[in-house]
Each structure stands twice: as structure tokens, then as C-alpha cells.
């Protein structure tokens, strides 16, 4: 920590969208205006891309006066991008730095030119570990910068953060999306619906979406005598990366469901089975596209379609529909639960910034769930969902799916 007072802070949002970015930007502006109105605020446009190219917006008195409106919106008012400052080749290819330049150095020099004392990064593990790389670089070059991050990801998979901003809303919105999609079961006999949910390494969002959807089911009044049967609207399988999947056994179970009620619905985490899919594609000679962080581009791999091919003939499905709720759910404005979480985290982030305490602000699972600035070196992605959680085990038992 440093005793040096802060005069100017910068914000950026990065990575994919989540139902918290706009609200987090608004919350930071509001809190600084409340307790440290003398601090100047800027926002780098389009995440680290804006930092590298020197594009920013100044938070004016007019923006401060309307910051509360940002809680009502999804997306990010200052824009996003996926940029890894240590991936020099990608930064050069995209025209963010010139050949021979070090993106870390370019970013550091821009922060120094702008006179930034504190950088608030709002993003997932990639965003915040990139921020840690930047802070470490600046420290080695005698530039004093405090980085205070906020944890954003619909996957809820940041170690050791108990709950990521926006994840509750994403589950709620995915369930709302499914309310209409599952109705496709009435469009054709023997209809298989696969609802693909975001979650590269972690099944939490898929599981939470299924729970929220079945919560909605429990509130409805049905008319089974004329075919509006809750069994047809139910979830019949939930597949997450953390559970082994015996496709042949599951196909047998779901075929029996299809035979009985004429349809079947699967909630699928996009990360389930990805290793097998990638291995199959690479064995066939296909090149797997990856993002600047080295992650497989799941929209190119298309897990839902792969699972559709595995199950369609085994179930005797006459029609198969794959629906993806990710872009719908991640673009929503935050719900009441997330708004409360965002406010507590943004308020604390400003307090950390004013005392020059860097880290990722969240409830630390390794410190009793306490809200604190988590040391960046402890922050990692890919936190696994615990499929033995009682609520998830109860869900699988209710739909007749084996828990192992």
C-alpha cells in the first residue's frame, strides 16, 4: 500500500458481457462522487484496446448526475474487447501496437501520460490476471499504480471468489429464455430440444439455470388433459463438465422418456464434452480456432450440434432443435440480487482504491467468505462447480438422472 493520495482513476470493462458491467461502472462513479468527488475519473473505451490506443472518455459532472441510470442497462457503456497484454502477436495483428512494441510498455506509458493513480478493471479471470501483469510491470519500472478489480463472469468460475457479479441474473435470464424454447416440444412428434448454456469449464450456470427454470415450472397451472403436461415442459437431463457422461446409458434413459411423453429436453453446459469434441475434430485434420487467451472458440466448435448428432438417432428423434441462451442471458440488466452484490463490491472497491489497496474485490472463499481485496496472484479461472451440492443432487434425482 501507499500513502500517496489518489487524484485520478480509470475504469475499463473487458472480456465477454455479463449483467453487471453497466451497473458496476455506474456504481463506481456514484461512490467516488459520494465520498471523494475531487477524484477525476476516466473510462478507457473498449477495454484494453482503448488503453493501448489512448481512447478514453472523461466522466463529467453531467455523467456523474446520471450514473444511477446505468443500473438499468446491460452491456457496457464504455465498451469491451478481448485483449491479452502479453500476447504481442495478437496485439500487433489487430493494429493495437506497432511491430516491435511491447503491449505492456505501451499500456504503462499511456497510464503514465494520463496520470492515472488507480485502474479499476471489471472482468473475469483473464481481465484481472492481465491487470496483475500490468501492475507488476509498472512496479518493476517504478510507476506507482494500484489496480482494483471487480469479478465479472456469468460462469461463476473465478477462484477464490464465492459469487461473480452478474451470474445470478444470467441464470434467471437463461431460465426465462427456456420457458419459450421448451415449448418447441409441441411443434413436432418425438422432438429433442438441447438448450446450450454458457460455461467453458464450469457447470454452475447450467445447473443454476435448470434450477431457476424448474422453479418457474413449479409456479404454473397445467392442463394435462389437453396435452399441457408438466412432464413435457420439464428438464430431462442436465450435463455439466464436472460429471462423467455415459452417452449410451443416457440415450437409453432419454429414449424411454421420449417413448412415454413424446419429447425430451437437455440443458447442456457448452463445456461438457469439449475435450472429446476437440480431439475428434483435430483427428479429422481440422484446425481449432482459439481466442487471444488460448481458449477454444466454442461457437466454432458448436457443442450443442455435436450432442444433437450423438443423441438424435439413439432417441429416434424426428426433429432436433439446438438453442443457445448465452447472448440473451449475458446481455441483460442485473436483477435485484446482483444489484445488491454489485453495490457492496463497488463501494468496497472505492474504499480499497482510496487507501491504495490493490486486488480483486469479492467474497473470498479461502477467508471465510469475507468481502476483501483478493491478492491477484491467488486469482485463477476455471473454478469447478461442485455437482455434489445438495440442491443439484436433488435436481438430478427429481428428473431421474444418475448423479454419478
N, C-alpha and C positions, 0 to 999 in steps of 0.2 A: 504494500500500500504506500501511498504518497500523501504528504501534507499539502501538496500544491493544489490550490483551488481550481475548479474547472470553469472555463469561460465559454467553451463551445463543444457541443456534442453533435454527432452524426448518427443517422439511422440507415439501415438497409434491410431489405427483405430478400430472401434468396431461396432457391430450390423450387419445388412444386408448390402449388397453392394449398392452403388449409383454411378452415373457417375461423381465423383468428388474426390474420395479418393486418387487415384494415383496423380492427379494434385495438390491436397491440400498438400500432402507430399512433392512433388516437389517444390511447391510454398514456403513453409516454409523454406526448405533448401536453395533455391535461395535467399530469403530475408535476412536470417541470414548471408549468405555468402557475400551479398552486403554491409550490414550496421554493422554487428557485427561478422566478420569472426573468432574472437578469441573464440567465444562461442562453446563449444563442443556439438554435437548432437548425440543422440542415438534414435533408434526406438525399442519399445517393440514389439516382434513378436506375432501375433495372439491376439492382443488386450489385455484385462485384464488378459487373460490366460497366456500370456507371462510375464506380470508384476508379477503375483503370482508365477510363476515358475522361474523367473530370466533369461528369454531368451530375448536377445536383440542383435541388430546389431549397430555397430558404423558407423557413417557417415564419411567416409574417404574423402581425397581430390579427389580421383577418382570418388566417388559418387557425390560429390559437382559439379564436372565438367560436369557430365552427367544428373544432376537433371532436366534440361529442357526437356529431353526426356519423363519424366513421365507424361507430359501433354497430350501425345498422346495415353495413355492407360486407359482402365477401370480397375476395380478391385482395389486391394490394394497391393503395393509392399511389405508391412510388415505384411499382413495377418489380418484376422478378427476373432472374436468369439463373442458369446452372453454370457456374464458373469455378474451377479449382485453381487457385493461385499458383500451385506447384506444378500444374500441368502446362508447361511452357508451350509445347507444340500446339495444343488446342487454342491457347490464347493468341498465338501468332496466326494460326489458320483463320480464326474468327476476326482478325483485324483489331484485337483489343490492345495488343502491344506490337512493337516493331520487331523484326528479326534481330536477334542478339540481345534483346531486353529481357530482364528478369521480372515477371509479373509482381512478385513480392516487392521488389525495389520500386517499381512504378506505382504500386498502391501506397507504399510507405511515403514516397515523395509527394504524392497527391494529398495524403492526410496532413503531412507537414506543411505544404503550401496553404492548405485550407485552415490550418491552426486548430485541428481537432484534438481535443483532450480525451474524449470518451467516444468509443464507437459501440453502438447498440446493434447487434446482429440478431435478426429474427428469422430462424430457420431450423432445419433438422441437424442431425449429427454432422453431415458434410459441411453445412454452412458454418457451424460453430467450431469444428476442428480446423477449418480453413482460417477462421478468425484467430484461433490459437496459434496457427503457423505465422500469421501476420504479426500478432503481438510479440511472439518470440523473435521474429526477425527485427522488429523495431527495437526491442530491448537490447539486442546484440549491437545495434547501431546507435545506441544512446538517445533514442527518441522515446519519450515517456507517453505511452498511450495505454489507457485502460479499456479493455473490451468486456462488455457486459452483454451476454447473450440471453435470448428467450427461446424456449424449446418448442418448435413447431413441427409436427408431423401427424398426419391422420393415422399412420401406422401404430403410433404409441409405442415406439420401439427404441427409445433413447435410454442408454444406460448412463447413470442410475436414476433417471427421472421417473417418478411414480406415474405422473399423468401429463402427457403432452398437450399443449394448447390446441384446441380445435378438434381433438379426436372424438370427444363425446358427440359433438354436433355432426361429424361425418357419419357416425353410426346411426344417429337418428335420421339423417337425410337418406342414407342408403336404405333404411327400412321403409321410408316414405316412397322412394323410387320403386322398391319391390312390391309395394301394395298394388301398383298398376301392372307391373311386368308379370307378376304371377297370374294375373287374370288371363294371360295368353293361354292358360291351360284349357280354356273353353273354345279356343279357335280351331282346334283340330283334335281328333281322337289320338290317343297314345302320344301325347305331347311331352317332350322333355324340355324344361327350362333350366338353363345354367345362369345363375346370377354371379358374375365375376366381380369381386370386391378387391380394392387395393390392399396391399400388404406384401412387400417384396420378400421379407424374411420372417415376418411376424403375423400370426393369425388373429391377433387381438381384434382388429377391426371387423373381420369377417364374423368372428364369434359374437362380438357386441352388436353387430348389425342384425344377426339372426335372432339374438335375444330381444332386441328392440322390436323387430318385426313380429315375433311371436307374442310380445306384449300387446301389440296392436290387435292381433288376431283374437286375443282373449277378451277384448272390449266389444267385439262385433256381435250382432244378432244374425243368425244364419237361417237359411230356408232349405235344408237338405232334401225336403220332399220334392222340390223342383230342381235340384241339382246344385244349389248354392251350399255346398257341403264343406265344412271347415277342413276336412281331411284333404280336399283338393287344393285348398289355399295354403296348406301348411308347408313348412320346410321339411324335406325328407332326407337331406344329407347336408352336413357341414364339413368341408375339407380344408384343413389348415396345414401349414408346413410342419408343424410340430408333431403331428400324428402320422404314423405309418399308414399307408393306404394299400389295401389288397383289392385291386380293381376287379378281379374276377368275383371275389366274395361280395363286394359291394354291388356289382352288377346283378348278381343273383338276388340280393335283398331288394334292390330297387325294381327289378323285373316283377317281383311279387307285388310290390306297391302299384306298379303300372297296371298289372293284370287286374288288381282289385278296384282301383279308382280311376284308371284311365289316363293318369299323368304322373309326373314326378318332377320335383324342384330341388336343385342343388345350389347351395350357397358355397362358392369356391373362392378361396384366397388365391390371388394371382401368383403368389409364390409357391403354392403347393405343386409339387411335381416338376418344378422348373429345371432341376438338375437332370432329370430324365429327358425332358424335352430338349434341352440344350445338347445333351450327349447324342440324342437321336439326330438332331439337325446337323451337328458337326460331323457325325459319322457319314452323313449323306453328302458331305462336301460343302455345306452352306456356311457362310461367314456370319457370325452372330454380331449384330451391331451393339455397341456399348456407348454409354454417355461419358462425359469428361472424367467422372469418378471411377470409371471401370465397371459400372453396373450394367448388366444386360438390359437392353431396352425391351421391356416386357410387352409393349404394344406391338413390337415387331415379331416377338416370339408367339404371342397370342395363346396363352394357356387355356382360355375358355374353349377355343376351337379345337385344341388338342384333346381336351377331355371330352368334348362332344363326339369326336371321332371314336374315342375309346368306348363310350357308353351307348351310342346310338343303336348299333346293330345288336349289341348284347341285350338291350332292353326291348328290342323290337319297336323302337320309336318310329312313328310315321313322320314326325316333324320335330326338329330341334331348334331351339332359339337360344342364342347366347347374348346376354345383356350385361353391359358394364356400367356400374353406377359411379365409378371413380370421379369423373369430371363433374358430374352433377353434385355429388356429396361434398367434394373438396372446395367447391366454389360458393358455398352457402355462407350467409351471415351467421355468426355464432349464436347458439341458444343460451338460455339463462344460466345453465350450469357452467358453460365455457366463459360467459361474460364475467361471472364471479371469479373464476380461476385467472382469467386474463388480468382483471383489475388487481388482484392480490400480487400477481407476478410483476406487472408493470410498475406498481407502486414501490415494490421492494427493489426492482431493478434501478429505479431512480435513486433510491436511498443508497444502494451499493455504489452507484456512479459518483454520488456526491462525496462519499468517503473513499473513493478510489479503490474499491474492492472489485476485482475482476472475477469472472466466472460465468457459468450458465445458471440462470436463476430457475429453480424448480424445487419440488419436494424430493429430497434426497433419500432414496430407499435405503442407502447404507448408513444414514444418520437418523434413523428413527422416523423417516418421512418428514423431516423438518424442512421448511422453506429456507433456502440458503443459496449463496453463490457457489455452485459446484465447481471444483477445480477442473479446468479444461483437460488436463491430462487424464482425468478419470472418465471423460465423456466418450462414449462409443455408440455406434449404431448396432442394429441387429439384435436388440433385446428380444429374447424368445417369449412368446405367450405361454403361460402355464396351463396346459389342457386339463390338468387335474383340479383346477379351480372348481369348487363345488357348484357354482352356478352353471358352468359349462358342462360339467358331468351330468347335471340334472337335465340340461337341454338335450344332450345326446340320448340320454335314457328315455326322455319323453318322445323322441322321434324314432326310437328303435335302432339307433346306430351304435355299434360297438364302441366302447371307449378306449380300446387299445388296438 
